[in-house]
Amino acid sequence: MSLPVNIFWFRRDLRLHDNAGLYHALKKGKPLVPVFIFDSNILDELEDRHDKRVEFIHSSLQEIQQLLLATGSTLDVRYGYPNEIWKQLIQDYKIENVYINHDYEPYARSRDEEVAKFLKANGIIFHSFKDQVIFEKAEVVKDDGKPYTVFTPYSKKWKATLNNFYLSSYPTEKLFFNFFRQKEKAILSLAEMNFRSSDQGYPKKNWKTEMIKQYKEQRDYPSVDGTSRLSVHIRFGTISIRELAREVRKLNETFLNELTWRDFYQMILWHFPHVVERSFKPEYDNIKWRNNEKEFDAWCKGQTGYPIVDAGMRELNTTGFMHNRVRMIVASFLTKHLLIDWRWGEAYFAKKLLDFDLAANNGGWQWAAGSGCDAAPYFRIFNPYLQTKRFDPELKYIRKWVPEFEELTYPQPIVDHEFARKRCLEVYGKALKK
């Protein structure tokens, strides 16, 4: 193709509206080809051929395609290893610039560095922008320039720095005429990638003002529809984080805190990438985990004999979602009652969660295990019975997911709570004295 073009490469920013990298690409004025790559390096790792996340991405691409077709353009969707796909793309188009939005995960960083190097060798300039967070990298740091490792002071600085500049939208719609016009390219099917539809719906993209206003009062009760269910949309960028933060800022500080936590964990991952493999606090790598496979299997299946734990795991296995309060309960139970390495639980969540995000998942699991930055102290051990009494007092959530919990067929508790608590304190105490 002799006509020079630019490319925008979609990744975790699956929308045309208020998209930073896309705006800068369109603003350049050169015909812009929108591209998405189903990355084999990621898909090859997925065990479940019904993986709901792949289906969600596929569905989101179809939405984008409809909007692009209305402008006379089309998505160019490829499937394979990115370094091979880019070799194809530079053959198919005369590319001058490639635009992306930053991704802070270790694999994404190494992938993008490799692609940028390849493109540079072929005379193509690679541009990257902040889009999926409000503040990134070293934008919110201590006065001495070092990263925060405790949430509360980070949160105060985050809120003090926040202003309308950081929440402004990128008016991409005004520039849609710069999309490259070409004949529609079909989006390959799930079957062509050896995936299958799960026929499951997804949480709606729209947020309810009333829910956000009542978030603080309702968010901890798993039987109440008191959370936004927007996490999958935030994860894959089908909504704008800036737009959501603008709305939330006016309505509920507790909800805004959740967005702050999200930025905090992305910042931690950026500055301390070792957390992917190891404990943030090195001394926690001295813990002698029991790692009993039979008990882990019971936890995974929701057969521990602790109804609130089992309800959470069954909800996760069935829907790809788990209420945040329950996430804390099941994570504490695995690491402290069963003394199973937090990395086992983190990996299981990574397989199952529709909204799986490496930074938040890792941060949450290390918080529960006590090994993370600003984590719950190791001697804080959730009592599943008290958690139930407080957050599911009428047992509505438990009855929904563990209807047999009062029957003789329901398993006895896998471990006694008081015994497990004492054992945990002893094992952690020994490890942390070293």
C-alpha positions as CSV (number, residue, x, y, z in Angstrom):
1,M,0.0,0.0,0.0
2,S,1.6,3.3,-1.1
3,L,-0.5,5.7,0.9
4,P,1.3,6.6,4.1
5,V,-0.7,5.9,7.2
6,N,-0.4,5.9,11.0
7,I,-1.6,3.0,13.2
8,F,-3.4,3.1,16.6
9,W,-2.9,-0.2,18.5
10,F,-5.7,-1.0,20.9
11,R,-4.9,-3.1,24.0
12,R,-6.6,-2.4,27.3
13,D,-8.4,0.7,26.0
14,L,-11.2,-0.8,24.0
15,R,-13.2,2.4,23.2
16,L,-13.1,5.3,20.7
17,H,-14.4,7.8,23.2
18,D,-12.0,9.8,25.4
19,N,-9.0,7.7,24.5
20,A,-5.7,9.5,25.0
21,G,-3.4,7.7,22.5
22,L,-6.2,7.5,19.9
23,Y,-6.8,11.3,20.2
24,H,-3.1,12.1,19.6
25,A,-3.0,9.7,16.7
26,L,-6.1,11.2,15.1
27,K,-4.8,14.7,15.8
28,K,-1.7,14.0,13.7
29,G,-4.0,14.3,10.6
30,K,-2.5,11.3,8.7
31,P,-5.0,8.5,7.8
32,L,-5.3,6.3,10.9
33,V,-5.6,2.5,10.8
34,P,-7.1,1.1,14.1
35,V,-5.5,-2.3,14.9
36,F,-6.1,-4.9,17.6
37,I,-3.9,-8.0,18.1
38,F,-5.2,-11.1,19.8
39,D,-1.8,-11.9,21.5
40,S,-0.9,-15.5,21.3
41,N,1.6,-15.1,24.1
42,I,-1.4,-14.3,26.4
43,L,-4.0,-16.6,24.8
44,D,-1.7,-19.6,24.8
45,E,-1.6,-19.4,28.6
46,L,-5.3,-19.7,29.0
47,E,-6.6,-23.2,29.9
48,D,-10.3,-22.5,29.6
49,R,-11.5,-22.4,26.0
50,H,-14.7,-20.7,27.3
51,D,-12.6,-17.9,28.8
52,K,-15.1,-15.1,29.4
53,R,-12.4,-12.4,29.1
54,V,-11.6,-13.4,25.5
55,E,-15.3,-13.3,24.7
56,F,-15.6,-9.9,26.4
57,I,-12.8,-8.5,24.3
58,H,-14.3,-9.9,21.2
59,S,-17.7,-8.4,22.0
60,S,-16.0,-5.0,22.7
61,L,-14.2,-5.1,19.4
62,Q,-17.5,-5.7,17.6
63,E,-18.9,-2.5,19.3
64,I,-15.9,-0.5,18.1
65,Q,-16.2,-2.0,14.6
66,Q,-19.8,-0.8,14.3
67,L,-18.8,2.8,15.2
68,L,-15.8,2.6,12.7
69,L,-18.0,1.3,9.9
70,A,-20.2,4.4,10.3
71,T,-17.1,6.5,9.5
72,G,-16.2,4.4,6.5
73,S,-13.3,2.8,8.3
74,T,-12.7,-0.6,9.8
75,L,-10.8,-2.4,12.5
76,D,-7.9,-4.5,11.4
77,V,-7.9,-7.4,13.9
78,R,-5.0,-9.9,13.8
79,Y,-4.2,-13.0,15.8
80,G,-0.7,-14.2,16.6
81,Y,2.6,-13.2,18.2
82,P,3.0,-9.4,18.2
83,N,6.5,-9.5,16.8
84,E,5.3,-11.6,13.8
85,I,2.1,-9.5,13.4
86,W,4.1,-6.3,13.1
87,K,6.2,-7.8,10.4
88,Q,3.0,-8.5,8.5
89,L,1.6,-5.0,9.2
90,I,4.7,-3.2,7.8
91,Q,4.2,-5.2,4.6
92,D,0.5,-4.4,4.4
93,Y,0.7,-0.7,5.1
94,K,3.2,2.1,4.6
95,I,3.4,3.1,8.3
96,E,4.9,6.3,9.5
97,N,3.8,6.3,13.2
98,V,2.4,3.9,15.7
99,Y,0.4,5.0,18.7
100,I,-0.5,3.2,21.9
101,N,-1.5,3.8,25.5
102,H,0.9,2.8,28.3
103,D,0.6,-0.6,29.9
104,Y,2.6,-1.1,33.2
105,E,2.7,-4.9,33.5
106,P,6.1,-6.5,33.1
107,Y,5.1,-8.6,30.0
108,A,3.5,-5.6,28.3
109,R,6.5,-3.5,29.0
110,S,8.9,-6.0,27.5
111,R,6.6,-6.6,24.5
112,D,6.3,-2.9,23.8
113,E,10.0,-2.3,24.1
114,E,10.6,-5.1,21.5
115,V,8.0,-3.7,19.1
116,A,9.3,-0.2,19.5
117,K,12.8,-1.4,18.7
118,F,11.6,-3.3,15.6
119,L,9.6,-0.3,14.4
120,K,12.5,2.1,14.9
121,A,14.7,-0.2,12.8
122,N,12.1,0.2,10.0
123,G,12.0,4.0,10.3
124,I,8.7,4.0,12.2
125,I,8.2,6.2,15.3
126,F,6.5,4.7,18.4
127,H,4.4,7.0,20.6
128,S,2.9,6.0,24.0
129,F,0.5,7.9,26.3
130,K,-1.1,7.7,29.7
131,D,-4.8,6.6,29.5
132,Q,-5.8,3.8,31.9
133,V,-5.0,5.6,35.2
134,I,-5.4,9.1,36.6
135,F,-1.8,9.3,37.9
136,E,1.0,7.0,36.8
137,K,4.7,6.1,37.5
138,A,6.2,9.0,39.4
139,E,3.4,11.6,39.1
140,V,2.5,11.1,42.8
141,V,5.6,10.6,44.8
142,K,7.0,11.8,48.2
143,D,8.7,15.2,48.4
144,D,12.1,13.5,48.0
145,G,11.0,11.9,44.7
146,K,10.7,8.3,46.2
147,P,7.6,6.2,45.6
148,Y,5.0,5.9,48.4
149,T,4.6,2.4,49.9
150,V,1.8,3.3,52.3
151,F,-1.6,4.1,50.9
152,T,-2.9,6.8,53.2
153,P,-0.2,9.4,52.5
154,Y,-0.3,8.4,48.8
155,S,-4.0,9.0,48.8
156,K,-3.7,12.4,50.4
157,K,-1.1,13.5,47.8
158,W,-3.2,11.9,45.0
159,K,-6.3,13.9,46.0
160,A,-4.3,17.1,46.6
161,T,-2.8,16.8,43.1
162,L,-6.1,16.0,41.4
163,N,-7.6,18.8,39.4
164,N,-9.6,19.3,36.2
165,F,-6.5,19.1,34.0
166,Y,-6.0,15.4,35.0
167,L,-9.7,14.6,34.5
168,S,-10.2,16.3,31.1
169,S,-11.6,14.3,28.3
170,Y,-9.9,13.8,24.9
171,P,-12.4,14.9,22.2
172,T,-11.7,12.1,19.8
173,E,-15.1,12.3,18.1
174,K,-14.2,15.6,16.4
175,L,-11.4,13.9,14.6
176,F,-13.1,10.7,13.3
177,F,-12.8,12.0,9.8
178,N,-9.1,11.1,10.0
179,F,-9.7,7.3,10.3
180,F,-8.3,5.5,7.2
181,R,-11.1,4.6,4.9
182,Q,-11.0,1.1,3.5
183,K,-13.3,-1.9,2.9
184,E,-14.6,-3.7,6.0
185,K,-12.3,-6.3,7.4
186,A,-14.1,-9.1,9.1
187,I,-13.2,-9.7,12.8
188,L,-12.1,-13.3,13.2
189,S,-14.4,-15.5,15.2
190,L,-13.8,-17.0,18.6
191,A,-13.8,-20.4,17.0
192,E,-11.0,-19.4,14.6
193,M,-8.8,-18.8,17.8
194,N,-10.0,-22.1,19.3
195,F,-12.2,-20.4,21.9
196,R,-15.9,-20.9,22.5
197,S,-18.8,-18.6,23.6
198,S,-19.9,-19.0,27.2
199,D,-23.3,-17.5,26.5
200,Q,-23.0,-15.4,29.6
201,G,-23.9,-11.7,29.8
202,Y,-21.6,-9.0,31.2
203,P,-22.2,-6.2,33.7
204,K,-23.6,-3.0,32.1
205,K,-21.2,-0.2,31.1
206,N,-23.4,2.5,32.6
207,W,-23.1,3.5,36.2
208,K,-26.0,4.5,38.4
209,T,-25.7,7.8,40.3
210,E,-27.8,6.4,43.2
211,M,-25.5,3.4,43.6
212,I,-22.4,5.6,43.7
213,K,-24.1,7.9,46.4
214,Q,-24.9,4.9,48.6
215,Y,-21.6,3.0,47.9
216,K,-20.1,3.6,51.3
217,E,-23.1,2.2,53.1
218,Q,-23.8,-0.8,50.8
219,R,-20.4,-1.9,49.4
220,D,-19.6,-4.5,52.1
221,Y,-22.7,-6.6,51.9
222,P,-22.4,-9.3,49.2
223,S,-26.2,-10.0,49.1
224,V,-26.9,-6.3,48.2
225,D,-26.5,-4.9,44.7
226,G,-24.3,-2.2,46.2
227,T,-21.2,-2.2,44.0
228,S,-20.8,-0.8,40.5
229,R,-19.7,-4.0,38.7
230,L,-17.7,-1.7,36.5
231,S,-14.3,-3.4,37.2
232,V,-14.3,-5.4,33.9
233,H,-15.0,-2.2,32.0
234,I,-12.2,-0.4,33.8
235,R,-9.9,-3.3,33.3
236,F,-10.3,-3.4,29.5
237,G,-10.9,0.3,29.1
238,T,-14.4,0.1,27.6
239,I,-15.1,3.2,29.8
240,S,-12.9,6.2,30.5
241,I,-11.3,6.3,33.9
242,R,-11.3,10.1,33.7
243,E,-15.0,10.3,33.0
244,L,-15.8,7.9,35.9
245,A,-13.5,9.8,38.3
246,R,-15.1,13.1,37.4
247,E,-18.5,11.7,38.2
248,V,-17.4,9.9,41.4
249,R,-15.5,12.9,42.7
250,K,-18.8,14.8,43.0
251,L,-20.7,12.0,44.6
252,N,-18.7,9.8,46.9
253,E,-15.2,9.9,48.3
254,T,-15.3,6.2,49.3
255,F,-15.8,5.3,45.7
256,L,-13.0,7.7,44.7
257,N,-10.8,5.9,47.1
258,E,-11.2,2.7,45.1
259,L,-9.9,4.5,42.0
260,T,-7.0,5.8,44.1
261,W,-6.2,2.2,45.3
262,R,-6.2,1.2,41.7
263,D,-3.6,3.9,40.8
264,F,-1.6,3.0,43.9
265,Y,-1.2,-0.7,42.9
266,Q,-0.3,0.2,39.3
267,M,2.4,2.6,40.8
268,I,3.7,-0.1,43.1
269,L,3.9,-2.6,40.1
270,W,5.8,0.0,38.1
271,H,8.4,0.8,40.8
272,F,8.6,-2.6,42.4
273,P,8.1,-5.2,39.6
274,H,9.6,-7.9,41.9
275,V,6.1,-8.2,43.6
276,V,5.0,-10.3,40.6
277,E,7.2,-13.2,41.8
278,R,8.1,-12.3,45.4
279,S,6.7,-10.7,48.5
280,F,6.9,-6.9,48.6
281,K,8.4,-7.3,52.2
282,P,11.3,-9.8,51.7
283,E,11.0,-11.3,55.2
284,Y,7.6,-12.8,54.2
285,D,9.4,-15.1,51.8
286,N,10.7,-17.0,54.8
287,I,7.2,-18.3,55.7
288,K,7.0,-22.1,55.7
289,W,3.8,-22.6,53.7
290,R,2.0,-25.9,54.2
291,N,0.7,-25.9,50.6
292,N,-1.6,-28.9,51.1
293,E,-2.9,-29.7,47.6
294,K,-6.0,-31.5,48.8
295,E,-7.0,-28.5,51.0
296,F,-6.3,-26.1,48.1
297,D,-8.5,-28.1,45.9
298,A,-11.3,-27.9,48.5
299,W,-10.8,-24.1,48.7
300,C,-11.0,-23.8,44.9
301,K,-14.2,-25.8,44.7
302,G,-15.9,-24.1,47.6
303,Q,-15.9,-27.2,49.8
304,T,-14.1,-25.9,52.9
305,G,-17.0,-26.2,55.3
306,Y,-16.9,-22.5,55.9
307,P,-20.1,-21.2,54.1
308,I,-19.0,-17.6,53.5
309,V,-15.7,-18.9,52.0
310,D,-17.4,-21.5,49.9
311,A,-20.1,-19.0,48.7
312,G,-17.3,-16.7,47.4
313,M,-15.5,-19.4,45.6
314,R,-18.6,-20.8,44.0
315,E,-19.7,-17.3,42.9
316,L,-16.2,-16.9,41.3
317,N,-16.3,-20.2,39.6
318,T,-19.8,-19.7,38.2
319,T,-19.7,-16.0,37.2
320,G,-16.1,-14.8,37.0
321,F,-16.9,-12.3,39.7
322,M,-16.5,-12.2,43.5
323,H,-17.7,-9.5,45.8
324,N,-14.7,-7.5,47.2
325,R,-15.5,-8.1,50.9
326,V,-15.6,-11.8,50.1
327,R,-12.4,-11.6,48.2
328,M,-10.7,-10.5,51.4
329,I,-12.3,-13.2,53.4
330,V,-11.3,-16.1,51.0
331,A,-7.8,-14.8,50.6
332,S,-7.3,-14.5,54.3
333,F,-8.7,-18.0,54.8
334,L,-6.3,-19.5,52.2
335,T,-3.2,-17.8,53.4
336,K,-3.8,-17.8,57.2
337,H,-6.2,-20.7,58.0
338,L,-4.7,-23.1,55.5
339,L,-1.2,-21.6,55.3
340,I,-1.2,-21.9,51.5
341,D,1.1,-19.6,49.6
342,W,-0.6,-16.4,48.5
343,R,0.8,-17.0,45.0
344,W,-1.4,-20.1,44.6
345,G,-4.5,-18.1,45.3
346,E,-3.4,-15.2,43.2
347,A,-2.8,-17.6,40.2
348,Y,-6.3,-19.1,40.7
349,F,-7.9,-15.7,40.7
350,A,-5.9,-14.8,37.6
351,K,-7.5,-17.8,35.8
352,K,-11.1,-17.1,37.0
353,L,-11.7,-13.4,37.4
354,L,-13.4,-11.6,34.6
355,D,-11.8,-8.3,35.8
356,F,-8.4,-9.8,36.4
357,D,-5.8,-7.1,36.7
358,L,-2.3,-8.1,37.6
359,A,-1.5,-5.0,39.8
360,A,-4.8,-5.1,41.8
361,N,-4.9,-8.9,42.1
362,N,-1.3,-9.0,43.3
363,G,-1.8,-6.1,45.6
364,G,-4.9,-7.6,47.1
365,W,-3.4,-11.0,47.7
366,Q,-0.2,-9.6,49.3
367,W,-2.4,-7.4,51.5
368,A,-4.4,-10.4,52.7
369,A,-1.2,-12.4,53.3
370,G,0.5,-9.5,55.1
371,S,3.4,-9.6,52.7
372,G,2.5,-6.5,50.7
373,C,3.0,-2.8,51.0
374,D,0.7,-1.3,53.5
375,A,-0.7,-4.7,54.2
376,A,-2.9,-5.9,57.0
377,P,-0.6,-6.9,59.9
378,Y,0.1,-10.6,59.9
379,F,-1.7,-11.1,63.2
380,R,-5.0,-9.8,61.7
381,I,-6.8,-13.0,60.8
382,F,-10.4,-12.8,59.6
383,N,-12.8,-14.9,61.5
384,P,-15.2,-16.3,58.8
385,Y,-18.0,-16.6,61.4
386,L,-17.8,-13.0,62.6
387,Q,-17.5,-11.8,59.0
388,T,-20.7,-13.7,58.1
389,K,-22.5,-12.3,61.2
390,R,-21.5,-8.8,60.2
391,F,-21.8,-8.8,56.4
392,D,-24.3,-11.5,55.6
393,P,-26.4,-11.6,58.8
394,E,-29.5,-13.0,57.1
395,L,-27.4,-15.6,55.2
396,K,-28.9,-14.4,51.9
397,Y,-25.6,-14.6,50.0
398,I,-24.7,-17.9,51.6
399,R,-28.1,-19.4,50.8
400,K,-27.7,-18.3,47.2
401,W,-24.4,-20.0,46.6
402,V,-24.3,-22.8,49.3
403,P,-27.9,-23.9,49.6
404,E,-26.9,-27.2,51.3
405,F,-24.9,-25.5,54.1
406,E,-27.3,-26.8,56.8
407,E,-27.6,-30.3,55.3
408,L,-25.6,-33.3,56.5
409,T,-24.1,-33.5,53.1
410,Y,-22.2,-30.3,53.6
411,P,-18.6,-30.9,54.6
412,Q,-17.3,-30.3,58.2
413,P,-14.9,-27.3,58.5
414,I,-11.6,-28.2,56.9
415,V,-9.8,-26.8,60.0
416,D,-10.9,-25.4,63.4
417,H,-10.8,-21.6,63.4
418,E,-9.0,-21.2,66.8
419,F,-6.5,-23.9,66.0
420,A,-5.8,-22.4,62.6
421,R,-5.4,-18.9,64.1
422,K,-2.8,-20.1,66.7
423,R,-0.9,-22.1,64.0
424,C,-0.8,-19.1,61.7
425,L,0.6,-16.8,64.4
426,E,3.2,-19.3,65.3
427,V,4.4,-20.0,61.7
428,Y,4.4,-16.3,60.7
429,G,6.1,-15.3,64.0
430,K,8.9,-17.8,63.4
431,A,9.4,-16.6,59.8
432,L,9.5,-12.9,60.7
433,K,12.0,-13.3,63.6
434,K,14.7,-14.4,61.1
